[in-house]
Amino acid sequence: MNEKMYLDVKGMHCPDCPAKIERVLSKMDGVSEVKVNLKTENGSVTFNNNITGTSEIINRINKMGFEAKSI
């Protein structure tokens, strides 16, 4: 079943940062849509919770050097 989570993402400093996050997350199994905004430092991820979950998504962002948390 699809679920949408909203994120607070810190540590982005240029337009390439949200693009990188979107590119990496959209390659994850179960993720269908990713939008990250540099200016507001927020994002949203639509995913199938039978395939992946919020902790896996947040961990993937944090491993890229950003600080993400669910809001």
C-alpha positions in Angstrom: 0.0 0.0 0.0 1.3 3.5 -0.9 2.2 5.9 1.9 3.5 9.4 1.8 6.0 10.8 4.3 7.2 14.3 4.8 10.8 15.1 5.6 12.9 17.9 7.1 16.3 17.7 5.4 19.2 19.8 6.7 22.7 20.2 5.2 21.7 21.0 1.6 23.7 23.9 0.2 23.3 23.9 -3.6 20.7 22.9 -6.2 22.5 19.7 -6.8 21.8 18.5 -3.3 18.0 17.9 -3.7 18.6 16.5 -7.1 21.0 14.0 -5.7 18.6 13.0 -2.9 15.7 12.6 -5.5 17.9 10.6 -7.8 19.2 8.2 -5.1 15.8 7.7 -3.4 13.9 7.1 -6.7 16.2 4.1 -7.4 15.1 2.5 -4.1 12.7 -0.4 -4.5 9.2 0.7 -3.6 9.7 4.4 -3.9 7.4 5.9 -6.6 7.8 9.7 -6.1 10.4 12.0 -4.4 10.3 15.8 -4.2 12.9 17.8 -2.2 13.0 21.6 -1.9 16.3 23.3 -1.2 14.7 26.6 -0.1 12.3 25.2 2.4 14.6 22.2 3.4 11.5 19.9 3.2 10.6 17.0 1.0 8.1 14.3 0.5 8.5 10.6 -0.5 5.7 8.3 -1.8 6.5 4.7 -1.2 5.0 1.2 -0.9 5.2 0.3 2.7 5.2 -3.4 1.9 8.6 -2.9 0.2 10.4 -0.2 2.1 9.8 2.0 5.1 10.5 5.4 6.6 13.6 4.3 8.5 15.2 2.9 5.4 14.5 6.1 3.5 15.8 8.4 6.3 18.9 6.2 6.7 19.6 6.4 3.0 19.5 10.3 3.1 21.6 10.4 6.2 24.2 8.1 4.6 24.6 10.7 1.8 25.7 13.3 4.4 22.4 15.1 5.1 20.3 15.1 8.2 16.8 13.9 7.6 13.9 13.4 9.9 10.2 12.7 9.5 7.8 15.6 10.2 
